[in-house]
Amino acid sequence: MIQVLASFLFSYYFVNIAGFPNAIKKGFGLKPYQRLKPFDCVTCLSVWIAVVLYFMNIEISIFLATIFGAGFIGYKIK
């Protein structure tokens, strides 16, 4: 269950808070409206991250849930 939480928190932070997909689009010269799946979609990215975390140690999932959970809560409180 922690893998699901960690994958969502990582994906939400990656896409909505940090805005990495926009930087990647600028780096490759893509238009802002062009898709960069799965990197610009929280749902798509969280599924793939969950698959990766499923095969990794639980400590990695706990770590990701902790650090990106703090970023998520800090963003929502701000």
Residue frames as a rotation matrix with the C-alpha (Angstrom) as fourth column:
MET 1
0.561 0.828 0.000 0.00
0.828 -0.561 0.000 0.00
0.000 0.000 -1.000 0.00
ILE 2
0.335 -0.510 -0.792 2.89
0.222 -0.774 0.593 2.35
-0.916 -0.374 -0.146 0.66
GLN 3
-0.653 -0.579 0.488 3.95
0.577 0.037 0.816 1.95
-0.490 0.814 0.310 -2.99
VAL 4
0.058 0.777 0.627 0.64
0.954 -0.228 0.194 3.41
0.294 0.587 -0.754 -4.14
LEU 5
0.833 0.237 -0.500 0.97
0.448 -0.820 0.356 6.42
-0.326 -0.520 -0.789 -1.85
ALA 6
-0.024 -0.942 -0.334 4.62
0.228 -0.330 0.916 6.97
-0.973 -0.054 0.223 -2.76
SER 7
-0.572 -0.187 0.799 3.92
0.796 0.111 0.595 6.75
-0.200 0.976 0.085 -6.49
PHE 8
0.474 0.792 0.386 1.08
0.832 -0.546 0.099 9.28
0.289 0.275 -0.917 -6.32
LEU 9
0.771 -0.186 -0.609 3.06
0.265 -0.776 0.573 11.72
-0.579 -0.603 -0.549 -4.17
PHE 10
-0.343 -0.936 0.077 6.11
0.398 -0.070 0.915 11.46
-0.851 0.345 0.396 -6.42
SER 11
-0.408 0.227 0.884 4.04
0.910 0.024 0.414 11.94
0.072 0.974 -0.216 -9.57
TYR 12
0.697 0.717 -0.005 2.05
0.711 -0.690 0.139 14.86
0.096 -0.100 -0.990 -8.21
TYR 13
0.499 -0.594 -0.631 5.20
0.151 -0.658 0.738 16.63
-0.853 -0.463 -0.238 -7.08
PHE 14
-0.480 -0.745 0.463 7.03
0.546 0.159 0.823 15.87
-0.687 0.648 0.330 -10.34
VAL 15
-0.327 0.429 0.842 4.22
0.906 -0.111 0.409 17.12
0.269 0.897 -0.352 -12.59
ASN 16
0.533 0.781 0.324 2.34
0.658 -0.624 0.422 19.84
0.532 -0.012 -0.847 -10.70
ILE 17
0.875 -0.193 -0.445 4.71
0.262 -0.584 0.768 21.32
-0.408 -0.789 -0.460 -8.14
ALA 18
-0.049 -0.994 -0.100 8.19
0.282 -0.110 0.953 21.06
-0.958 0.019 0.286 -9.68
GLY 19
0.707 0.444 -0.550 6.98
-0.356 -0.449 -0.820 21.38
-0.611 0.776 -0.159 -13.27
PHE 20
-0.299 -0.904 0.306 9.63
-0.171 0.366 0.915 19.09
-0.939 0.221 -0.264 -14.73
PRO 21
0.075 0.322 0.944 7.54
0.823 0.515 -0.241 18.20
-0.563 0.795 -0.227 -17.81
ASN 22
0.956 0.278 -0.093 7.48
0.192 -0.834 -0.518 21.85
-0.221 0.477 -0.850 -18.87
ALA 23
0.331 -0.916 -0.229 11.26
-0.644 -0.396 0.654 22.09
-0.690 -0.069 -0.721 -18.52
ILE 24
-0.342 -0.417 0.842 11.70
0.258 0.820 0.511 18.88
-0.904 0.391 -0.173 -20.52
LYS 25
0.532 0.611 0.586 9.39
0.755 -0.028 -0.656 20.21
-0.384 0.791 -0.476 -23.24
LYS 26
0.893 -0.255 -0.372 11.42
-0.321 -0.938 -0.128 23.43
-0.316 0.234 -0.919 -23.46
GLY 27
-0.001 -0.977 0.215 14.65
-0.472 0.190 0.861 21.45
-0.882 -0.100 -0.461 -23.59
PHE 28
-0.426 -0.097 0.899 13.44
0.553 0.759 0.344 19.35
-0.716 0.644 -0.270 -26.51
GLY 29
-0.948 0.020 -0.319 11.81
-0.221 -0.763 0.608 22.30
-0.231 0.646 0.727 -28.29
LEU 30
-0.591 0.803 0.081 8.26
0.774 0.535 0.340 20.98
0.230 0.263 -0.937 -27.98
LYS 31
-0.403 0.582 0.706 5.21
-0.194 -0.809 0.555 23.21
0.894 0.087 0.439 -27.91
PRO 32
-0.799 0.083 0.595 3.52
-0.601 -0.090 -0.794 23.69
-0.013 -0.992 0.122 -24.49
TYR 33
0.194 0.973 0.122 0.34
-0.941 0.220 -0.256 21.93
-0.276 -0.065 0.959 -25.68
GLN 34
0.108 -0.208 -0.972 2.19
-0.590 0.774 -0.231 18.84
0.800 0.599 -0.039 -26.98
ARG 35
0.906 0.300 0.299 1.93
-0.419 0.537 0.732 15.76
0.059 -0.789 0.612 -24.76
LEU 36
-0.193 -0.968 -0.162 4.93
-0.756 0.251 -0.605 14.11
0.626 0.006 -0.780 -23.20
LYS 37
0.752 0.605 0.262 3.26
-0.637 0.565 0.525 11.00
0.169 -0.562 0.810 -21.84
PRO 38
0.302 0.745 -0.595 3.69
0.728 0.223 0.649 9.64
0.616 -0.629 -0.475 -19.22
PHE 39
-0.556 -0.721 -0.414 5.73
0.806 -0.346 -0.480 12.53
0.203 -0.601 0.773 -17.81
ASP 40
-0.909 0.234 0.346 3.05
-0.243 -0.970 0.016 15.23
0.339 -0.070 0.938 -17.99
CYS 41
0.129 0.977 -0.167 0.19
-0.446 0.208 0.870 13.13
0.885 -0.038 0.463 -16.60
VAL 42
-0.323 -0.240 0.915 -0.07
-0.946 0.056 -0.320 12.42
0.026 -0.969 -0.245 -12.86
THR 43
0.600 0.643 0.477 -2.25
-0.643 0.741 -0.190 9.36
-0.476 -0.193 0.858 -13.42
CYS 44
0.872 -0.285 -0.398 -0.02
-0.166 0.592 -0.788 7.84
0.460 0.754 0.469 -16.11
LEU 45
-0.065 -0.985 0.157 3.23
-0.510 -0.103 -0.854 8.51
0.858 -0.136 -0.496 -14.28
SER 46
-0.106 0.052 0.993 1.93
-0.984 0.141 -0.112 7.21
-0.146 -0.989 0.036 -10.96
VAL 47
0.902 0.420 0.099 1.01
-0.393 0.895 -0.209 3.88
-0.177 0.150 0.973 -12.56
TRP 48
0.617 -0.725 -0.307 4.51
0.023 0.407 -0.913 3.39
0.787 0.556 0.268 -13.95
ILE 49
-0.275 -0.703 0.655 6.19
-0.716 -0.305 -0.628 4.52
0.642 -0.642 -0.420 -10.74
ALA 50
0.348 0.483 0.804 4.00
-0.890 0.441 0.120 2.08
-0.296 -0.757 0.583 -8.78
VAL 51
0.966 -0.047 -0.256 5.14
-0.079 0.884 -0.461 -0.75
0.248 0.466 0.850 -11.05
VAL 52
0.118 -0.993 0.023 8.77
-0.150 -0.040 -0.988 0.17
0.982 0.113 -0.154 -10.46
LEU 53
-0.292 -0.214 0.932 8.30
-0.899 -0.272 -0.344 0.52
0.327 -0.938 -0.113 -6.69
TYR 54
0.761 0.630 0.156 6.54
-0.648 0.726 0.230 -2.83
0.032 -0.276 0.961 -6.51
PHE 55
0.797 -0.503 -0.335 9.80
0.310 0.816 -0.488 -4.56
0.519 0.285 0.806 -7.44
MET 56
-0.150 -0.873 0.464 12.04
-0.164 -0.441 -0.882 -2.45
0.975 -0.208 -0.077 -5.18
ASN 57
-0.678 -0.183 -0.712 12.73
0.632 0.350 -0.692 -2.58
0.376 -0.919 -0.122 -1.46
ILE 58
0.376 0.912 -0.164 10.02
0.848 -0.268 0.458 -1.20
0.374 -0.312 -0.874 0.82
GLU 59
0.013 -0.460 -0.888 12.50
0.752 -0.581 0.312 1.27
-0.659 -0.672 0.338 2.31
ILE 60
-0.908 -0.327 0.262 12.66
0.414 -0.597 0.687 3.13
-0.068 0.732 0.678 -0.99
SER 61
-0.195 0.925 0.326 8.87
0.572 -0.163 0.804 3.48
0.796 0.344 -0.498 -1.05
ILE 62
0.484 0.330 -0.811 8.83
0.872 -0.259 0.415 4.73
-0.073 -0.908 -0.413 2.53
PHE 63
-0.454 -0.751 -0.479 11.56
0.632 -0.650 0.421 7.24
-0.628 -0.112 0.770 1.72
LEU 64
-0.856 0.158 0.493 9.73
0.370 -0.479 0.796 8.55
0.362 0.864 0.351 -1.36
ALA 65
0.176 0.981 -0.077 6.43
0.721 -0.075 0.689 8.76
0.670 -0.176 -0.721 0.50
THR 66
0.268 -0.135 -0.954 8.11
0.872 -0.386 0.300 10.73
-0.408 -0.913 0.014 3.27
ILE 67
-0.656 -0.643 -0.394 9.97
0.451 -0.754 0.478 13.31
-0.605 0.136 0.785 1.20
PHE 68
-0.868 0.360 0.341 7.32
0.187 -0.399 0.898 13.88
0.459 0.843 0.279 -1.46
GLY 69
0.124 0.896 -0.426 4.54
0.881 0.098 0.463 13.76
0.457 -0.433 -0.777 1.13
ALA 70
-0.090 -0.248 -0.964 6.25
0.742 -0.663 0.102 16.65
-0.665 -0.706 0.244 2.90
GLY 71
-0.957 -0.284 -0.064 6.44
0.156 -0.685 0.712 18.56
-0.246 0.671 0.700 -0.39
PHE 72
-0.490 0.854 0.174 2.78
0.510 0.119 0.852 17.84
0.707 0.506 -0.494 -1.14
ILE 73
0.295 0.614 -0.732 1.58
0.953 -0.137 0.269 18.94
0.065 -0.777 -0.626 2.31
GLY 74
-0.403 -0.536 -0.741 3.82
0.569 -0.782 0.256 22.02
-0.717 -0.319 0.620 2.24
TYR 75
-0.960 0.090 0.264 2.39
0.196 -0.456 0.868 23.04
0.199 0.886 0.420 -1.13
LYS 76
-0.138 0.990 -0.037 -1.20
0.647 0.119 0.753 22.56
0.750 0.080 -0.657 0.05
ILE 77
0.222 0.173 -0.960 -0.64
0.932 -0.325 0.157 24.48
-0.285 -0.930 -0.233 3.30
LYS 78
-0.759 -0.597 -0.260 1.10
0.478 -0.782 0.399 27.35
-0.442 0.179 0.879 1.53
